[in-house]
């Protein structure tokens, strides 16, 4: 084989391996995004997913990030009625 052909085949195999390894990675779970250690990553993922209106249906990781964000929203205690009306005049 010629040297150029070997180089092209080598590059093709590296690119192919990279594509398959990127596609085969498991999406991050809802529990991963719910973990307080991953708050910044959750915020970044939500920001990225908000750019595509259908990302929750087409991207498992976006779906998981949205679910985690929704469940985390219940962790914040609601203000008392007095505080609510004081702040929402």
C-alpha positions as CSV (number, residue, x, y, z in Angstrom):
1,X,0.0,0.0,0.0
2,X,1.1,3.5,-0.6
3,X,1.9,5.8,2.3
4,X,-0.9,8.2,1.4
5,X,-3.5,5.4,1.5
6,X,-2.3,4.2,4.9
7,X,-2.5,7.7,6.3
8,X,-6.0,8.2,4.9
9,X,-7.2,4.8,6.3
10,X,-5.6,5.7,9.7
11,X,-7.4,9.0,9.8
12,X,-10.7,7.4,8.7
13,X,-10.5,4.8,11.5
14,X,-9.8,7.5,14.1
15,X,-12.7,9.6,12.9
16,X,-15.0,6.5,12.8
17,X,-14.0,5.5,16.3
18,X,-14.6,9.0,17.6
19,X,-18.1,9.2,16.1
20,X,-19.1,5.8,17.5
21,X,-17.7,6.5,21.0
22,X,-19.5,9.9,21.1
23,X,-22.8,8.3,20.0
24,X,-22.7,5.4,22.4
25,X,-22.3,7.3,25.6
26,X,-25.2,7.1,28.0
27,X,-27.2,10.3,28.7
28,X,-26.8,11.7,32.2
29,X,-29.7,10.6,34.4
30,X,-32.3,12.7,36.2
31,X,-30.6,11.7,39.5
32,X,-27.3,13.0,38.2
33,X,-28.8,16.4,37.4
34,X,-30.7,16.5,40.7
35,X,-27.4,16.1,42.7
36,X,-26.4,19.4,44.2
37,X,-22.8,18.8,43.1
38,X,-24.0,19.1,39.5
39,X,-26.1,22.3,39.7
40,X,-23.9,24.4,37.4
41,X,-23.9,21.6,34.8
42,X,-27.7,21.4,35.0
43,X,-28.0,25.1,34.5
44,X,-25.7,24.9,31.5
45,X,-27.6,22.0,30.0
46,X,-31.0,23.7,30.4
47,X,-29.6,26.8,28.7
48,X,-28.3,24.7,25.8
49,X,-31.6,22.7,25.5
50,X,-33.6,25.9,25.6
51,X,-32.1,26.8,22.2
52,X,-34.1,24.0,20.6
53,X,-37.9,24.0,21.1
54,X,-38.2,20.2,20.7
55,X,-35.1,19.2,22.6
56,X,-37.1,17.5,25.4
57,X,-38.6,15.1,22.8
58,X,-35.5,14.5,20.7
59,X,-32.6,14.5,23.3
60,X,-32.7,12.2,26.3
61,X,-30.2,14.3,28.2
62,X,-32.3,17.4,27.7
63,X,-35.4,15.5,28.9
64,X,-33.6,14.4,32.0
65,X,-32.3,17.9,32.7
66,X,-35.8,19.4,32.4
67,X,-37.2,16.6,34.7
68,X,-34.5,17.3,37.3
69,X,-35.0,21.0,37.1
70,X,-38.8,20.5,37.6
71,X,-38.3,18.2,40.6
72,X,-35.7,20.6,42.2
73,X,-38.2,23.4,41.9
74,X,-40.2,21.7,44.7
75,X,-37.2,21.8,47.1
76,X,-37.4,25.6,47.5
77,X,-39.9,26.4,50.3
78,X,-42.8,28.7,49.4
79,X,-42.9,32.0,51.1
80,X,-45.6,32.7,53.7
81,X,-48.8,34.4,52.4
82,X,-47.7,37.6,54.2
83,X,-44.3,37.5,52.4
84,X,-45.9,36.7,49.0
85,X,-48.3,39.6,49.1
86,X,-45.6,41.9,50.5
87,X,-43.4,41.2,47.5
88,X,-46.2,41.0,44.8
89,X,-48.1,44.3,45.2
